[in-house]
Amino acid sequence: MSVQISASDVNKLRQQTGAGMMDCKKALVEANGDFEAAVDYLRKKGAKVAASRQDRDSNEGVIIAKATADAKSGIVVEVNCETDFVAKNADFIAFAEKIADIALANKPSSLEELKALDIDGKKIADALIEQTGVIGEKIDVSKYETISGDKVVAYIHGNYRLGVLVGLSADAAGAEEAGKDVAMQIAAMNPVAIDKDGVDSHTIERELEIAKEQIRAEGKPEEMVEKIAAGKLNKFYKENTLLNQEFVKDSSKNIAQFLDSVAKGLTVTAFKRVQLGA
């Protein structure tokens, strides 16, 4: 004998899972009115939807950057969906914020560890599959970064399109505002490293090789090539390493000089920049 499924039961399951009315009704019918079995049915349906969407691109989404209350560490996550419409949805943003809060509280060492953490009584990996079933788009967490330091500042730019974490060497007076200014600089100028010591050898070799080819093409004598190339490399450092970049808000200073003017010796110890889809 089949169990009567009331409209209130369907609505209760809908509130609990976020799934559509017809899906909830079907789940309760299939589960013979058993709510736990109906939730399992919906989860299985969600998993099936997710599996069929693995080849879909999820290049839309949000970047959430957060620092701890004591400003000693911070995290940035990228939570993806397929369309801009979903990315702007308040429920989707709230879901991404919740994942970011869990990451901030637990500091997992990898993206895999993050997905294994609990959210609302289930693993984040399972919740992503559930959300895929509920929303009908592939939902995933594609990036997770963290830093720590004496003062960590988090910044979200452009309606959740880009997130930056900045670690400063001291929690000095004015460090919070300075950190925000430096984060905006990183968002705008996309430096490759903090200073020239942080630039990897492959990048240096490539820049030198390009510079030498340009100089030779200009017909300069071979004995001058190395010297001119070294000058071009220094220009590369000035334009592409954070502390040597001109400060966007005051071009009379570079970032190192700006930070030193805020507090003597203040500098950047770490940064992370995560851009949507990049």
PyRosetta script that sets phi, psi and omega in degrees:
from pyrosetta import init, pose_from_sequence

init()
pose = pose_from_sequence("MSVQISASDVNKLRQQTGAGMMDCKKALVEANGDFEAAVDYLRKKGAKVAASRQDRDSNEGVIIAKATADAKSGIVVEVNCETDFVAKNADFIAFAEKIADIALANKPSSLEELKALDIDGKKIADALIEQTGVIGEKIDVSKYETISGDKVVAYIHGNYRLGVLVGLSADAAGAEEAGKDVAMQIAAMNPVAIDKDGVDSHTIERELEIAKEQIRAEGKPEEMVEKIAAGKLNKFYKENTLLNQEFVKDSSKNIAQFLDSVAKGLTVTAFKRVQLGA")
pose.set_psi(1, 127.5)
pose.set_omega(1, -177.5)
pose.set_phi(2, -79.0)
pose.set_psi(2, 145.7)
pose.set_omega(2, -179.1)
pose.set_phi(3, -82.9)
pose.set_psi(3, 139.7)
pose.set_omega(3, 176.3)
pose.set_phi(4, -73.5)
pose.set_psi(4, 127.8)
pose.set_omega(4, 178.7)
pose.set_phi(5, -102.7)
pose.set_psi(5, 115.4)
pose.set_omega(5, -178.5)
pose.set_phi(6, -85.0)
pose.set_psi(6, 160.4)
pose.set_omega(6, 178.0)
pose.set_phi(7, -61.7)
pose.set_psi(7, -34.8)
pose.set_omega(7, 180.0)
pose.set_phi(8, -68.3)
pose.set_psi(8, -34.1)
pose.set_omega(8, 176.1)
pose.set_phi(9, -64.5)
pose.set_psi(9, -44.4)
pose.set_omega(9, 179.6)
pose.set_phi(10, -61.4)
pose.set_psi(10, -44.1)
pose.set_omega(10, -179.6)
pose.set_phi(11, -64.3)
pose.set_psi(11, -39.8)
pose.set_omega(11, 178.9)
pose.set_phi(12, -61.1)
pose.set_psi(12, -43.7)
pose.set_omega(12, 179.8)
pose.set_phi(13, -67.8)
pose.set_psi(13, -36.6)
pose.set_omega(13, 178.3)
pose.set_phi(14, -63.5)
pose.set_psi(14, -43.8)
pose.set_omega(14, 178.5)
pose.set_phi(15, -63.2)
pose.set_psi(15, -37.7)
pose.set_omega(15, -176.3)
pose.set_phi(16, -71.9)
pose.set_psi(16, -36.0)
pose.set_omega(16, -171.4)
pose.set_phi(17, -112.4)
pose.set_psi(17, -21.4)
pose.set_omega(17, -176.2)
pose.set_phi(18, 79.3)
pose.set_psi(18, 2.7)
pose.set_omega(18, 179.9)
pose.set_phi(19, -76.7)
pose.set_psi(19, 165.0)
pose.set_omega(19, -178.6)
pose.set_phi(20, -68.8)
pose.set_psi(20, 158.7)
pose.set_omega(20, -177.0)
pose.set_phi(21, -59.1)
pose.set_psi(21, -47.4)
pose.set_omega(21, -177.5)
pose.set_phi(22, -66.5)
pose.set_psi(22, -38.2)
pose.set_omega(22, 177.4)
pose.set_phi(23, -63.4)
pose.set_psi(23, -40.8)
pose.set_omega(23, -179.6)
pose.set_phi(24, -66.5)
pose.set_psi(24, -41.4)
pose.set_omega(24, 179.4)
pose.set_phi(25, -62.8)
pose.set_psi(25, -45.3)
pose.set_omega(25, -179.6)
pose.set_phi(26, -62.8)
pose.set_psi(26, -40.6)
pose.set_omega(26, -179.4)
pose.set_phi(27, -62.3)
pose.set_psi(27, -42.8)
pose.set_omega(27, -180.0)
pose.set_phi(28, -67.9)
pose.set_psi(28, -37.4)
pose.set_omega(28, 176.7)
pose.set_phi(29, -63.8)
pose.set_psi(29, -48.6)
pose.set_omega(29, -179.2)
pose.set_phi(30, -62.2)
pose.set_psi(30, -34.1)
pose.set_omega(30, -177.1)
pose.set_phi(31, -91.0)
pose.set_psi(31, 4.2)
pose.set_omega(31, 179.1)
pose.set_phi(32, 58.5)
pose.set_psi(32, 37.0)
pose.set_omega(32, 176.2)
pose.set_phi(33, 85.3)
pose.set_psi(33, -2.5)
pose.set_omega(33, -179.4)
pose.set_phi(34, -80.9)
pose.set_psi(34, 113.9)
pose.set_omega(34, -174.9)
pose.set_phi(35, -62.4)
pose.set_psi(35, -43.7)
pose.set_omega(35, -178.4)
pose.set_phi(36, -62.5)
pose.set_psi(36, -43.3)
pose.set_omega(36, 178.4)
pose.set_phi(37, -67.4)
pose.set_psi(37, -34.1)
pose.set_omega(37, 178.5)
pose.set_phi(38, -66.7)
pose.set_psi(38, -40.0)
pose.set_omega(38, 176.2)
pose.set_phi(39, -62.5)
pose.set_psi(39, -43.8)
pose.set_omega(39, 177.6)
pose.set_phi(40, -60.0)
pose.set_psi(40, -41.9)
pose.set_omega(40, 178.8)
pose.set_phi(41, -59.1)
pose.set_psi(41, -46.0)
pose.set_omega(41, 179.6)
pose.set_phi(42, -64.9)
pose.set_psi(42, -39.2)
pose.set_omega(42, 178.3)
pose.set_phi(43, -62.9)
pose.set_psi(43, -42.5)
pose.set_omega(43, 178.7)
pose.set_phi(44, -64.1)
pose.set_psi(44, -38.8)
pose.set_omega(44, 177.6)
pose.set_phi(45, -64.0)
pose.set_psi(45, -41.0)
pose.set_omega(45, 177.7)
pose.set_phi(46, -61.7)
pose.set_psi(46, -42.3)
pose.set_omega(46, 179.9)
pose.set_phi(47, -62.1)
pose.set_psi(47, -38.6)
pose.set_omega(47, 179.7)
pose.set_phi(48, -65.8)
pose.set_psi(48, -42.5)
pose.set_omega(48, 178.2)
pose.set_phi(49, -61.9)
pose.set_psi(49, -44.4)
pose.set_omega(49, -179.3)
pose.set_phi(50, -61.1)
pose.set_psi(50, -43.4)
pose.set_omega(50, -178.5)
pose.set_phi(51, -61.9)
pose.set_psi(51, -37.8)
pose.set_omega(51, -178.2)
pose.set_phi(52, -76.3)
pose.set_psi(52, -8.3)
pose.set_omega(52, -178.0)
pose.set_phi(53, -112.5)
pose.set_psi(53, 12.1)
pose.set_omega(53, -177.0)
pose.set_phi(54, -62.9)
pose.set_psi(54, -25.6)
pose.set_omega(54, -179.6)
pose.set_phi(55, -88.4)
pose.set_psi(55, -0.8)
pose.set_omega(55, 179.2)
pose.set_phi(56, -80.8)
pose.set_psi(56, 145.5)
pose.set_omega(56, 177.0)
pose.set_phi(57, -83.2)
pose.set_psi(57, 130.9)
pose.set_omega(57, 174.5)
pose.set_phi(58, -116.1)
pose.set_psi(58, 75.8)
pose.set_omega(58, -175.6)
pose.set_phi(59, -96.1)
pose.set_psi(59, -5.9)
pose.set_omega(59, 173.9)
pose.set_phi(60, -92.0)
pose.set_psi(60, 178.2)
pose.set_omega(60, 178.4)
pose.set_phi(61, 140.1)
pose.set_psi(61, -155.8)
pose.set_omega(61, -178.7)
pose.set_phi(62, -138.6)
pose.set_psi(62, 151.5)
pose.set_omega(62, 171.4)
pose.set_phi(63, -109.5)
pose.set_psi(63, 126.5)
pose.set_omega(63, 176.7)
pose.set_phi(64, -117.2)
pose.set_psi(64, 123.5)
pose.set_omega(64, 176.1)
pose.set_phi(65, -118.1)
pose.set_psi(65, 133.2)
pose.set_omega(65, -178.3)
pose.set_phi(66, -142.5)
pose.set_psi(66, 147.5)
pose.set_omega(66, 172.3)
pose.set_phi(67, -114.8)
pose.set_psi(67, 152.2)
pose.set_omega(67, 178.0)
pose.set_phi(68, -68.3)
pose.set_psi(68, 162.7)
pose.set_omega(68, -178.4)
pose.set_phi(69, -58.9)
pose.set_psi(69, -33.9)
pose.set_omega(69, 179.2)
pose.set_phi(70, -85.9)
pose.set_psi(70, 0.7)
pose.set_omega(70, 177.4)
pose.set_phi(71, 58.9)
pose.set_psi(71, 28.0)
pose.set_omega(71, 179.2)
pose.set_phi(72, -96.3)
pose.set_psi(72, -13.0)
pose.set_omega(72, 177.6)
pose.set_phi(73, -155.2)
pose.set_psi(73, 165.4)
pose.set_omega(73, -179.9)
pose.set_phi(74, -155.1)
pose.set_psi(74, 162.3)
pose.set_omega(74, 178.7)
pose.set_phi(75, -134.7)
pose.set_psi(75, 156.9)
pose.set_omega(75, 171.1)
pose.set_phi(76, -139.4)
pose.set_psi(76, 132.5)
pose.set_omega(76, 179.2)
pose.set_phi(77, -127.6)
pose.set_psi(77, 149.7)
pose.set_omega(77, 172.1)
pose.set_phi(78, -114.2)
pose.set_psi(78, 117.1)
pose.set_omega(78, 177.8)
pose.set_phi(79, -109.5)
pose.set_psi(79, 122.1)
pose.set_omega(79, -170.8)
pose.set_phi(80, -106.5)
pose.set_psi(80, 153.4)
pose.set_omega(80, 169.9)
pose.set_phi(81, -140.6)
pose.set_psi(81, -172.6)
pose.set_omega(81, -175.4)
pose.set_phi(82, -97.5)
pose.set_psi(82, -28.3)
pose.set_omega(82, -173.7)
pose.set_phi(83, -127.0)
pose.set_psi(83, 152.5)
pose.set_omega(83, 176.2)
pose.set_phi(84, -61.8)
pose.set_psi(84, -32.5)
pose.set_omega(84, 179.8)
pose.set_phi(85, -58.6)
pose.set_psi(85, -47.5)
pose.set_omega(85, 179.0)
pose.set_phi(86, -69.5)
pose.set_psi(86, -39.3)
pose.set_omega(86, -178.7)
pose.set_phi(87, -57.9)
pose.set_psi(87, -29.9)
pose.set_omega(87, -178.8)
pose.set_phi(88, -91.1)
pose.set_psi(88, -3.5)
pose.set_omega(88, -178.0)
pose.set_phi(89, -71.5)
pose.set_psi(89, 131.9)
pose.set_omega(89, -176.0)
pose.set_phi(90, -60.3)
pose.set_psi(90, -37.8)
pose.set_omega(90, -179.8)
pose.set_phi(91, -66.9)
pose.set_psi(91, -39.0)
pose.set_omega(91, 178.5)
pose.set_phi(92, -65.7)
pose.set_psi(92, -43.8)
pose.set_omega(92, 179.0)
pose.set_phi(93, -63.4)
pose.set_psi(93, -40.9)
pose.set_omega(93, 178.2)
pose.set_phi(94, -63.0)
pose.set_psi(94, -38.9)
pose.set_omega(94, 177.0)
pose.set_phi(95, -62.9)
pose.set_psi(95, -44.3)
pose.set_omega(95, 178.2)
pose.set_phi(96, -64.4)
pose.set_psi(96, -40.4)
pose.set_omega(96, 178.0)
pose.set_phi(97, -61.4)
pose.set_psi(97, -39.8)
pose.set_omega(97, -179.4)
pose.set_phi(98, -65.1)
pose.set_psi(98, -41.7)
pose.set_omega(98, 176.7)
pose.set_phi(99, -61.6)
pose.set_psi(99, -42.4)
pose.set_omega(99, 179.0)
pose.set_phi(100, -62.6)
pose.set_psi(100, -41.2)
pose.set_omega(100, 178.7)
pose.set_phi(101, -62.4)
pose.set_psi(101, -40.1)
pose.set_omega(101, 178.9)
pose.set_phi(102, -66.3)
pose.set_psi(102, -41.3)
pose.set_omega(102, 177.5)
pose.set_phi(103, -62.3)
pose.set_psi(103, -42.6)
pose.set_omega(103, -178.5)
pose.set_phi(104, -65.5)
pose.set_psi(104, -39.1)
pose.set_omega(104, -178.1)
pose.set_phi(105, -73.8)
pose.set_psi(105, -31.8)
pose.set_omega(105, -172.4)
pose.set_phi(106, -105.8)
pose.set_psi(106, -19.8)
pose.set_omega(106, -179.1)
pose.set_phi(107, 48.1)
pose.set_psi(107, 54.6)
pose.set_omega(107, 177.4)
pose.set_phi(108, -59.9)
pose.set_psi(108, 154.6)
pose.set_omega(108, -174.7)
pose.set_phi(109, -87.3)
pose.set_psi(109, -7.6)
pose.set_omega(109, -179.5)
pose.set_phi(110, -155.1)
pose.set_psi(110, 168.1)
pose.set_omega(110, 176.6)
pose.set_phi(111, -62.4)
pose.set_psi(111, -37.9)
pose.set_omega(111, 179.0)
pose.set_phi(112, -63.0)
pose.set_psi(112, -43.1)
pose.set_omega(112, 178.4)
pose.set_phi(113, -64.9)
pose.set_psi(113, -37.3)
pose.set_omega(113, 177.8)
pose.set_phi(114, -60.7)
pose.set_psi(114, -46.5)
pose.set_omega(114, -177.4)
pose.set_phi(115, -67.2)
pose.set_psi(115, -18.7)
pose.set_omega(115, 179.2)
pose.set_phi(116, -86.2)
pose.set_psi(116, -9.6)
pose.set_omega(116, 179.9)
pose.set_phi(117, -74.9)
pose.set_psi(117, 160.4)
pose.set_omega(117, -177.6)
pose.set_phi(118, -84.8)
pose.set_psi(118, 141.2)
pose.set_omega(118, 171.3)
pose.set_phi(119, -139.0)
pose.set_psi(119, 117.9)
pose.set_omega(119, 180.0)
pose.set_phi(120, 52.3)
pose.set_psi(120, 43.3)
pose.set_omega(120, 174.2)
pose.set_phi(121, 81.6)
pose.set_psi(121, 9.1)
pose.set_omega(121, 176.7)
pose.set_phi(122, -141.5)
pose.set_psi(122, 166.1)
pose.set_omega(122, 177.1)
pose.set_phi(123, -71.4)
pose.set_psi(123, 146.9)
pose.set_omega(123, 178.3)
pose.set_phi(124, -55.9)
pose.set_psi(124, -38.8)
pose.set_omega(124, 179.4)
pose.set_phi(125, -58.1)
pose.set_psi(125, -41.1)
pose.set_omega(125, 179.0)
pose.set_phi(126, -71.9)
pose.set_psi(126, -36.7)
pose.set_omega(126, 179.0)
pose.set_phi(127, -64.9)
pose.set_psi(127, -34.9)
pose.set_omega(127, 177.3)
pose.set_phi(128, -64.2)
pose.set_psi(128, -40.5)
pose.set_omega(128, 177.4)
pose.set_phi(129, -65.7)
pose.set_psi(129, -42.3)
pose.set_omega(129, 177.9)
pose.set_phi(130, -60.0)
pose.set_psi(130, -46.0)
pose.set_omega(130, -179.8)
pose.set_phi(131, -63.1)
pose.set_psi(131, -35.3)
pose.set_omega(131, 175.6)
pose.set_phi(132, -60.2)
pose.set_psi(132, -42.0)
pose.set_omega(132, 178.0)
pose.set_phi(133, -66.7)
pose.set_psi(133, -41.2)
pose.set_omega(133, -177.6)
pose.set_phi(134, -70.7)
pose.set_psi(134, -46.1)
pose.set_omega(134, -173.9)
pose.set_phi(135, -84.0)
pose.set_psi(135, -30.9)
pose.set_omega(135, -178.3)
pose.set_phi(136, 85.2)
pose.set_psi(136, 14.4)
pose.set_omega(136, 174.4)
pose.set_phi(137, -129.0)
pose.set_psi(137, 153.3)
pose.set_omega(137, 176.9)
pose.set_phi(138, -67.2)
pose.set_psi(138, 120.8)
pose.set_omega(138, 179.5)
pose.set_phi(139, -114.5)
pose.set_psi(139, 131.7)
pose.set_omega(139, -178.3)
pose.set_phi(140, -154.6)
pose.set_psi(140, 161.6)
pose.set_omega(140, 169.2)
pose.set_phi(141, -105.4)
pose.set_psi(141, 117.6)
pose.set_omega(141, -173.7)
pose.set_phi(142, -104.7)
pose.set_psi(142, -21.8)
pose.set_omega(142, -179.8)
pose.set_phi(143, -139.6)
pose.set_psi(143, 145.4)
pose.set_omega(143, 176.1)
pose.set_phi(144, -149.2)
pose.set_psi(144, 122.0)
pose.set_omega(144, 179.0)
pose.set_phi(145, -131.7)
pose.set_psi(145, 153.7)
pose.set_omega(145, 177.6)
pose.set_phi(146, -146.3)
pose.set_psi(146, 149.5)
pose.set_omega(146, 172.0)
pose.set_phi(147, -139.0)
pose.set_psi(147, 163.8)
pose.set_omega(147, 173.5)
pose.set_phi(148, -137.0)
pose.set_psi(148, 162.2)
pose.set_omega(148, -178.8)
pose.set_phi(149, 176.5)
pose.set_psi(149, -177.9)
pose.set_omega(149, 179.1)
pose.set_phi(150, -70.7)
pose.set_psi(150, -27.5)
pose.set_omega(150, 176.5)
pose.set_phi(151, -150.1)
pose.set_psi(151, 115.2)
pose.set_omega(151, 179.9)
pose.set_phi(152, -112.9)
pose.set_psi(152, 129.5)
pose.set_omega(152, 179.5)
pose.set_phi(153, -118.2)
pose.set_psi(153, 133.5)
pose.set_omega(153, 178.5)
pose.set_phi(154, -109.7)
pose.set_psi(154, 144.2)
pose.set_omega(154, -177.4)
pose.set_phi(155, -144.6)
pose.set_psi(155, 132.9)
pose.set_omega(155, 175.7)
pose.set_phi(156, -114.1)
pose.set_psi(156, 128.0)
pose.set_omega(156, -174.1)
pose.set_phi(157, -115.9)
pose.set_psi(157, 142.1)
pose.set_omega(157, 169.5)
pose.set_phi(158, 63.3)
pose.set_psi(158, 54.5)
pose.set_omega(158, 175.1)
pose.set_phi(159, 55.5)
pose.set_psi(159, 53.5)
pose.set_omega(159, 177.4)
pose.set_phi(160, 67.8)
pose.set_psi(160, 22.2)
pose.set_omega(160, -178.5)
pose.set_phi(161, -90.1)
pose.set_psi(161, -18.1)
pose.set_omega(161, -175.2)
pose.set_phi(162, -154.2)
pose.set_psi(162, 137.3)
pose.set_omega(162, 179.2)
pose.set_phi(163, -127.3)
pose.set_psi(163, 142.7)
pose.set_omega(163, -179.2)
pose.set_phi(164, -132.1)
pose.set_psi(164, 138.8)
pose.set_omega(164, 169.2)
pose.set_phi(165, -116.9)
pose.set_psi(165, 135.0)
pose.set_omega(165, 177.1)
pose.set_phi(166, -125.8)
pose.set_psi(166, 128.8)
pose.set_omega(166, 174.0)
pose.set_phi(167, -103.7)
pose.set_psi(167, 124.4)
pose.set_omega(167, 178.4)
pose.set_phi(168, -106.6)
pose.set_psi(168, 158.3)
pose.set_omega(168, -173.8)
pose.set_phi(169, -76.8)
pose.set_psi(169, -13.8)
pose.set_omega(169, -179.3)
pose.set_phi(170, -156.0)
pose.set_psi(170, 150.1)
pose.set_omega(170, 175.2)
pose.set_phi(171, -91.8)
pose.set_psi(171, 63.8)
pose.set_omega(171, -175.6)
pose.set_phi(172, -84.5)
pose.set_psi(172, 169.2)
pose.set_omega(172, 174.7)
pose.set_phi(173, -60.2)
pose.set_psi(173, 130.1)
pose.set_omega(173, 179.8)
pose.set_phi(174, 86.0)
pose.set_psi(174, -0.9)
pose.set_omega(174, -175.9)
pose.set_phi(175, -66.8)
pose.set_psi(175, -36.7)
pose.set_omega(175, -179.0)
pose.set_phi(176, -61.2)
pose.set_psi(176, -50.5)
pose.set_omega(176, -179.0)
pose.set_phi(177, -66.4)
pose.set_psi(177, -40.6)
pose.set_omega(177, 178.4)
pose.set_phi(178, -62.8)
pose.set_psi(178, -40.1)
pose.set_omega(178, 178.7)
pose.set_phi(179, -62.2)
pose.set_psi(179, -39.5)
pose.set_omega(179, 177.0)
pose.set_phi(180, -63.8)
pose.set_psi(180, -42.3)
pose.set_omega(180, 178.5)
pose.set_phi(181, -62.1)
pose.set_psi(181, -42.4)
pose.set_omega(181, 179.2)
pose.set_phi(182, -67.4)
pose.set_psi(182, -38.3)
pose.set_omega(182, 177.5)
pose.set_phi(183, -62.1)
pose.set_psi(183, -40.5)
pose.set_omega(183, 177.3)
pose.set_phi(184, -65.7)
pose.set_psi(184, -36.5)
pose.set_omega(184, 175.6)
pose.set_phi(185, -61.0)
pose.set_psi(185, -46.5)
pose.set_omega(185, 179.7)
pose.set_phi(186, -62.5)
pose.set_psi(186, -42.3)
pose.set_omega(186, 178.7)
pose.set_phi(187, -59.7)
pose.set_psi(187, -43.8)
pose.set_omega(187, -175.4)
pose.set_phi(188, -78.1)
pose.set_psi(188, -41.7)
pose.set_omega(188, -168.7)
pose.set_phi(189, -102.7)
pose.set_psi(189, -11.8)
pose.set_omega(189, 175.1)
pose.set_phi(190, 47.2)
pose.set_psi(190, 60.3)
pose.set_omega(190, 179.4)
pose.set_phi(191, -64.5)
pose.set_psi(191, 152.9)
pose.set_omega(191, -179.0)
pose.set_phi(192, -87.3)
pose.set_psi(192, -19.4)
pose.set_omega(192, -178.8)
pose.set_phi(193, -163.1)
pose.set_psi(193, 171.1)
pose.set_omega(193, 178.4)
pose.set_phi(194, -67.7)
pose.set_psi(194, -50.6)
pose.set_omega(194, 176.3)
pose.set_phi(195, -145.4)
pose.set_psi(195, -174.7)
pose.set_omega(195, -172.9)
pose.set_phi(196, -65.1)
pose.set_psi(196, -25.6)
pose.set_omega(196, 178.0)
pose.set_phi(197, -66.3)
pose.set_psi(197, -20.5)
pose.set_omega(197, -178.6)
pose.set_phi(198, -91.6)
pose.set_psi(198, -3.5)
pose.set_omega(198, -179.8)
pose.set_phi(199, -81.0)
pose.set_psi(199, 127.9)
pose.set_omega(199, -176.6)
pose.set_phi(200, -70.8)
pose.set_psi(200, 154.1)
pose.set_omega(200, -173.9)
pose.set_phi(201, -61.3)
pose.set_psi(201, -33.6)
pose.set_omega(201, 179.5)
pose.set_phi(202, -62.2)
pose.set_psi(202, -43.3)
pose.set_omega(202, 178.9)
pose.set_phi(203, -64.5)
pose.set_psi(203, -42.7)
pose.set_omega(203, 179.7)
pose.set_phi(204, -61.5)
pose.set_psi(204, -47.7)
pose.set_omega(204, 179.6)
pose.set_phi(205, -60.2)
pose.set_psi(205, -41.7)
pose.set_omega(205, -179.6)
pose.set_phi(206, -64.7)
pose.set_psi(206, -44.7)
pose.set_omega(206, -179.8)
pose.set_phi(207, -64.1)
pose.set_psi(207, -40.7)
pose.set_omega(207, 178.5)
pose.set_phi(208, -64.4)
pose.set_psi(208, -42.2)
pose.set_omega(208, -178.9)
pose.set_phi(209, -64.2)
pose.set_psi(209, -43.2)
pose.set_omega(209, 177.7)
pose.set_phi(210, -62.1)
pose.set_psi(210, -45.3)
pose.set_omega(210, -179.9)
pose.set_phi(211, -60.2)
pose.set_psi(211, -44.2)
pose.set_omega(211, -178.8)
pose.set_phi(212, -63.5)
pose.set_psi(212, -41.2)
pose.set_omega(212, 178.8)
pose.set_phi(213, -63.9)
pose.set_psi(213, -40.1)
pose.set_omega(213, 178.9)
pose.set_phi(214, -63.6)
pose.set_psi(214, -43.0)
pose.set_omega(214, -177.6)
pose.set_phi(215, -66.0)
pose.set_psi(215, -43.6)
pose.set_omega(215, 178.5)
pose.set_phi(216, -63.6)
pose.set_psi(216, -38.7)
pose.set_omega(216, 179.4)
pose.set_phi(217, -64.6)
pose.set_psi(217, -26.7)
pose.set_omega(217, 177.8)
pose.set_phi(218, -80.2)
pose.set_psi(218, -4.1)
pose.set_omega(218, 176.8)
pose.set_phi(219, 82.4)
pose.set_psi(219, 17.0)
pose.set_omega(219, 178.5)
pose.set_phi(220, -70.4)
pose.set_psi(220, 146.8)
pose.set_omega(220, 178.9)
pose.set_phi(221, -64.4)
pose.set_psi(221, 147.4)
pose.set_omega(221, -174.1)
pose.set_phi(222, -57.4)
pose.set_psi(222, -35.2)
pose.set_omega(222, -177.6)
pose.set_phi(223, -67.4)
pose.set_psi(223, -16.1)
pose.set_omega(223, 179.3)
pose.set_phi(224, -95.7)
pose.set_psi(224, -12.5)
pose.set_omega(224, -172.3)
pose.set_phi(225, -58.3)
pose.set_psi(225, -49.9)
pose.set_omega(225, -176.8)
pose.set_phi(226, -60.0)
pose.set_psi(226, -45.1)
pose.set_omega(226, -176.9)
pose.set_phi(227, -64.8)
pose.set_psi(227, -44.8)
pose.set_omega(227, -179.6)
pose.set_phi(228, -68.0)
pose.set_psi(228, -38.0)
pose.set_omega(228, 178.4)
pose.set_phi(229, -62.0)
pose.set_psi(229, -39.2)
pose.set_omega(229, 178.0)
pose.set_phi(230, -62.2)
pose.set_psi(230, -38.0)
pose.set_omega(230, 177.6)
pose.set_phi(231, -65.2)
pose.set_psi(231, -40.5)
pose.set_omega(231, 178.4)
pose.set_phi(232, -66.5)
pose.set_psi(232, -35.4)
pose.set_omega(232, 178.3)
pose.set_phi(233, -65.7)
pose.set_psi(233, -39.8)
pose.set_omega(233, 177.4)
pose.set_phi(234, -63.2)
pose.set_psi(234, -36.0)
pose.set_omega(234, 176.4)
pose.set_phi(235, -65.1)
pose.set_psi(235, -39.7)
pose.set_omega(235, 177.3)
pose.set_phi(236, -59.9)
pose.set_psi(236, -44.7)
pose.set_omega(236, 178.4)
pose.set_phi(237, -60.0)
pose.set_psi(237, -42.8)
pose.set_omega(237, -177.9)
pose.set_phi(238, -63.5)
pose.set_psi(238, -37.5)
pose.set_omega(238, -176.1)
pose.set_phi(239, -86.2)
pose.set_psi(239, -24.4)
pose.set_omega(239, -168.5)
pose.set_phi(240, -120.6)
pose.set_psi(240, -4.6)
pose.set_omega(240, 175.1)
pose.set_phi(241, -110.2)
pose.set_psi(241, 133.8)
pose.set_omega(241, -167.2)
pose.set_phi(242, -52.5)
pose.set_psi(242, -54.8)
pose.set_omega(242, -174.0)
pose.set_phi(243, -65.1)
pose.set_psi(243, -24.1)
pose.set_omega(243, -178.7)
pose.set_phi(244, -94.5)
pose.set_psi(244, -9.5)
pose.set_omega(244, 179.2)
pose.set_phi(245, -69.7)
pose.set_psi(245, 146.7)
pose.set_omega(245, 170.9)
pose.set_phi(246, -62.3)
pose.set_psi(246, 135.4)
pose.set_omega(246, 177.7)
pose.set_phi(247, -68.7)
pose.set_psi(247, 121.1)
pose.set_omega(247, -176.0)
pose.set_phi(248, -56.2)
pose.set_psi(248, -36.8)
pose.set_omega(248, -176.1)
pose.set_phi(249, -84.3)
pose.set_psi(249, -10.9)
pose.set_omega(249, 178.5)
pose.set_phi(250, -158.5)
pose.set_psi(250, 94.4)
pose.set_omega(250, -173.1)
pose.set_phi(251, -68.9)
pose.set_psi(251, -6.2)
pose.set_omega(251, 177.0)
pose.set_phi(252, -76.8)
pose.set_psi(252, -9.7)
pose.set_omega(252, -179.3)
pose.set_phi(253, -127.4)
pose.set_psi(253, 151.6)
pose.set_omega(253, 165.5)
pose.set_phi(254, -92.0)
pose.set_psi(254, 175.2)
pose.set_omega(254, -175.5)
pose.set_phi(255, -62.8)
pose.set_psi(255, -39.0)
pose.set_omega(255, 178.6)
pose.set_phi(256, -59.0)
pose.set_psi(256, -44.9)
pose.set_omega(256, -179.1)
pose.set_phi(257, -68.7)
pose.set_psi(257, -38.8)
pose.set_omega(257, 177.5)
pose.set_phi(258, -59.4)
pose.set_psi(258, -49.0)
pose.set_omega(258, -178.2)
pose.set_phi(259, -64.6)
pose.set_psi(259, -38.4)
pose.set_omega(259, 179.0)
pose.set_phi(260, -65.5)
pose.set_psi(260, -28.7)
pose.set_omega(260, 178.3)
pose.set_phi(261, -75.7)
pose.set_psi(261, -23.9)
pose.set_omega(261, 177.6)
pose.set_phi(262, -75.9)
pose.set_psi(262, -47.6)
pose.set_omega(262, 177.0)
pose.set_phi(263, -153.7)
pose.set_psi(263, 130.2)
pose.set_omega(263, -176.0)
pose.set_phi(264, -54.1)
pose.set_psi(264, 124.2)
pose.set_omega(264, 177.3)
pose.set_phi(265, 85.2)
pose.set_psi(265, -5.1)
pose.set_omega(265, 180.0)
pose.set_phi(266, -63.7)
pose.set_psi(266, 132.8)
pose.set_omega(266, 179.4)
pose.set_phi(267, -149.2)
pose.set_psi(267, 175.9)
pose.set_omega(267, 178.8)
pose.set_phi(268, -93.8)
pose.set_psi(268, 129.9)
pose.set_omega(268, 179.3)
pose.set_phi(269, -103.4)
pose.set_psi(269, -21.7)
pose.set_omega(269, 179.7)
pose.set_phi(270, -166.0)
pose.set_psi(270, 153.7)
pose.set_omega(270, 169.3)
pose.set_phi(271, -154.3)
pose.set_psi(271, 154.7)
pose.set_omega(271, 174.3)
pose.set_phi(272, -133.8)
pose.set_psi(272, 138.2)
pose.set_omega(272, 178.1)
pose.set_phi(273, -130.2)
pose.set_psi(273, 118.7)
pose.set_omega(273, -179.7)
pose.set_phi(274, -120.4)
pose.set_psi(274, 120.8)
pose.set_omega(274, -179.1)
pose.set_phi(275, -111.4)
pose.set_psi(275, 138.0)
pose.set_omega(275, -177.8)
pose.set_phi(276, -56.6)
pose.set_psi(276, 124.2)
pose.set_omega(276, 175.9)
pose.set_phi(277, 76.3)
pose.set_psi(277, -3.3)
pose.set_omega(277, -176.6)
pose.set_phi(278, -87.6)
pose.dump_pdb("model.pdb")
